[in-house]
Amino acid sequence: MSRSSDPSRRRRSVLAATAASLLPWRAGADDRAGPHAHAFTAAGKDVLTVVGPWEMTGLDPSRAGYMFQRMEVVETLLDVSQRGRLQPRLATSWQVSNDGLSWRFRLRGNRRFHDGSEITPENVLMCLRRAHARPGVLRLADIRAISADGGDIVIALNRPFAPLPYLLTHFSVQILAPASFDAKGNVVRIVGSGPFKIVSISMPQQFDVERFDGYGGLAVPGQVRRARYISVARAETRTLLVQSGQAELAFSLDPPSIRALRTSPKALLVTQMLPRTTFLKLNSGHPLLADVRVRRAISLCVEREGIARALLRDADLGASQLFPPSMRGWHDPALAPLRTDPAAARRLLADAGWLPGPDGIRYRKGQRLALSLTTFVDRPELPLIAAALQEEMRQIGIAVRVVIGNSSDIPAGHRSGGLQMGLVARNFGNLPDPVATLLQDFGPDGGDWGAMGWRNTEVPSALARLAAATQADPVQDAAARARVAAVLQAELPVIPVVWYRQVCAASRRIAGVSIDPFERSYRISQLQWT
């Protein structure tokens, strides 16, 4: 067989060409880096600077609360360890009644907010009730009432919900001082209780923090007194800032940046496998995607290992199933892996009535098999992967138009019903107990970042049983998790593409850098200057 007729060689050349052709486009895609130069010049040598692609979209915890949590400005009732185990934070202990309907959280005494006001059960109660009244994670639990009883917070449920404590680790349930709110209950400033307090905020790109000397929580052995977060849209700009010594930590790097930093004398790379999967979110209710044969055909055309190798420079990140190995208890080594077989994909499409037209794109009853794929640039690898998928689907007869916008386009398209396909990077560790996140994504009505238009009763029922269990049954729980993974693998409401390894560039001016696998904290309070 000649080189030109080898399909695998052609697919590899397509991936290489995709990566090469898009890199110059990315470099010029956004010119927001200009104003940042002045910010970095003024930072000073004793200010630890963190750069990432995320902008503040507001002060409310539900919008940009994760940014203030990562910079250790705000706290939640509970925290989680590196392995996902619950840990005390503002609450020192927690217990649940035998029937699973009442949870009690004992608050830590003698704690103060950054403005000096005391953290009281009433303050905490107000924040929790506010979070519960708004769309968010607390809606996952069927909460009947939240009350204060002495030094305890009591949450009463209408039905048992075992992951409830994990909901209380989420950034949207952070506890803020009364001074954070105006008379209408809107957040107008961030007054938290973490190791660092806000000094200034320049919306939407920058905020500065300094050490809170009145912090009375967990040990903070680091030496950093002042720190700054700056949103820098372009990955290559973030890389240059670390290489030049103008930033100490840079997150969400693209493969060329990672390659450039491997030999940098001023920076080192820190990596951590995350419970995150990049997948195609499909509108299974759309007429072109409702047939599972079409969804399976799309899955069969995806060159996962090739995408991982060519675009991420790590072939091991090809997603053979939805749940990555980092999700212990959910990743099923016995599950038959997703495979690449374009010939089988073409047969499935033909069986579904889709036959090739003159231009190679398939038609059925005069309708063209053409779809739009929406993604965003917050994670620099997504547009590259979208272009590779576009070409792979074209090779089996599906025309794809790639639309690159903002991350908010995905949930907006889900809610309006207009989304056809979305390429997303879903963090299953957004809540450290995956059951709670999976209920958001694959519950009866699907979710903004999960299933759309998919009709299935088995998966929501299995997840609901896991969530309602008042006592763990290791055998039954493992069987339920395996069944959830198997059904998702067979019906493909979402199509896994690659898993995710977080790479952080760290200046050699600092020591003690580590990555939180649940992306809750940058751990700047643990860092030392070298």
ABEGO torsion letter per residue (X at the ends): XBAAABAAAAAAAAAAAAAAAAAAAAAAABAAAAAAAAAAAAAEAABBBBBBABBBAEABAAAAAAAAAAAGABBBABBBBAAGBBBBBABABBBBBAAGABBBBBBBBGBBBAAGBBBBAAAAAAAAAAAAABBEAAAABBBABBBBBEABBBBBBABBBAAAAAAAABAAABBBBAAABBAAGBBABBBBABABBBABBBOAABBBBBBBAABABBBBABABABBBBBBBABAAAAAAAAAAGABABBBGBBAAAAAAAAABAABBBBBBBBBBBBBBBBBAABAAAABAAAAAAAAAABBAAAAAAAAAGBAAABBABABBAABBGABBAABBBBBBBAAAAAAAAAAAGBBBBAAGBBBBGGBBBBBBBBBBAABAAAAAAAAAAAAAAAAAGBBBBBBBBBAAAAAAAAAAGABABBBBBBBAAABABAAAAAAAAABAAEBAABBBGBBBAAAAAAAAAAAABABBBAAAAAAAAAAAAAAAAAAGABBBABBBBBBBBBBAABBGBBBBAAGABAGAAABBBX
